[in-house]
Amino acid sequence: MSGIIPGYIYDIFISYRQKDNKYDGWVTEFVDNLKRELGATFKEEISVYFDIDHHDGLLETHDVDASLKEKLKCLVFIPVISRTYCDPKSFAWEHEFKAFIEQVSNDQFGLRIPLPNGNVASRVLPVRIHEPDISDIKLCESVLGGALRGIDFIYRSAGVNRPLRASEDRPLDNLNKVYYRDQINKVANAIDELIGSLKRIQNTSHSESWSLIESVDQKNRAIILGDESHKTPGLQFQTNGKIQKKDTGWLQKQGGYWIKNNYKYIFSILFIALMVVLAFGRKGSFSFLGAGNSKREVARAYVKKAKVYIDKNEFEPAKAELDLAFSSDPKYSYAWSSLAALSYKQGDLKNAVMQTIKAIEYDPKNSGAAYNMAYALDDKKDYHQAIIWYKTAIKIDSTLKKDSTIVPAYSALGRLYNNINQPIDAIIILNIAREKYPGSKYIYLVYRNLGNAYLMQEQPDSALKYLELSNKIKPQEAETNLYLAKAYEAAGKITRSIDLWQNYIDLETDSVKINDAKRHLKEITIRHLQEIIK
């Protein structure tokens, strides 16, 4: 069995105490009903691990099945919380519940996942069949690192605390006022929301992503301050650090047009606001605290800790570290950049942009903030200004040649040009990156987007050259396999194209794209067979 996202064995793991299934097979019935509900919720097949004869009661003489660690490679973990589940002596608690939390905290997604509505959810989705004791709740929450939130299947009345059944004799007597069918649906919907968010994160992780990088080379940063080659549109940086207004008439006209279009163009309005802040909000020269400043050093240390937590999707401790950074140095640009990254990962794009504006206000040479601004505008399809900000990030880092920002910015700019059907511009900008930074760890992104640009220009041989280079570095990238399949098809090498279309289908997580690819694969396979028969 395999999970819906590559690298995961199962989509869902059901963990329970065997004694909670002995009386009337409640857990078995729950799993059967959940599978039916999942079938009606997902277009794809959802894999569920449920061991009806698993271990119960851990003793020192017991060996843990070595395959269990692999089976715990799942997207969502459902513990059936009962009066007996939270027991350090039980197999389910020690080798499933605790083991999953430890394992998932270090995988590519982490334990807590940002949802599209801005909330955060845990990949542990408890199903409660009893009201647990306070001590059990505290024990469970100490391992979870947060509140025990889940979906209740509890029938409670005077003197009664038992699992809710699918068919109740007296459903109206249940003081909890919950119905089995509704609760099953809630579980399926919660799983759908979690897996959808994981797929969204997984899709964005395949390409240029929101930057968390800080420049710690203070000497090199000082060199580029006031360099006119790094000026932002509508502004001119002088060597004394002051700002002069340039011709901003185009910006004012553009701003009036965008504002009339209301919220759809909020990023354009924010862009204008940023220009105003930079042009008029600070008199005289910009002030930057040097590397020797104790408050800045303290803030930098907190930000570094926060980034570790953000990478693991541990948002609460990350926010706590950033709060400490702001208390030490409220104008530290990279603390604002990291806060913006945290907001972005939590799905709060509006605040992420506002915080990025703060980061750029406090340090216009914060290339990561400039890149993030471009990324946000790109995400909102405000391509004109996204191009400006990608170029700004590149200009800022052109002296430092920082692999962390400049190559992703080149790559993202090339990809954007492809998206707006300007492949010649993409080829020019991507070839600059290819020649300047051949050793970059992000060079596979440059190769991939360059290959696609040549494909759009109907030059399959050049496309194949760079796509194969990208695929050699990162063979599990769905998008690269898609472009390769198209390039080989364009080159008339149908057998190889068919193999790559299948690779793409196996790697892709978007069900709509998968179905489109399957239809195309079927068409070219039939045509290829017809050609062979002829």
Protein Blocks (a to p, Z undefined) as FASTA:
>chain_A
ZZfbehiabfbdcdddfklmmmnommmmmmmmmmmmmmmmpmbdcdddddfkbcehiafk
bccdfklmmmmmcfbdcddddfklmpckbmklmmmmmmmmmmmmmmmnombdcdfkopac
dfbdcddfbdcdfklmmmmmmmnopacdddddddddehiacdddfbdfblmlpmnlpafk
lmmmmmmmmmmmmmmmmmmmmmmmmmccddfbdcfblklmmmmgopaklccehiacdfko
pacdddfklmmmmmmmmmmnmmmlmmmmmmmmmmmmmmmmpgcjdddddfklmklmmmmm
mmmmmmmmmmnopaklmmmmmmmmmmmmmmlmklmmmmmmmmmmnopaklmmmmmmmmmm
momklmklmmmmmmmmmmnopaklmmmmmmmmmmmmmmnopaklmmmmmmmmmmmmmmno
paklmmmmmmmmmmmmmmbcklmmmmmmmmmmmmmnopaklmmmmmmmmmmmmmmbmklm
mmmmmmmmmnopaklmmmmmmmmmmmpmbfklmmmmmmmmmmmmmmmmmmmmZZ
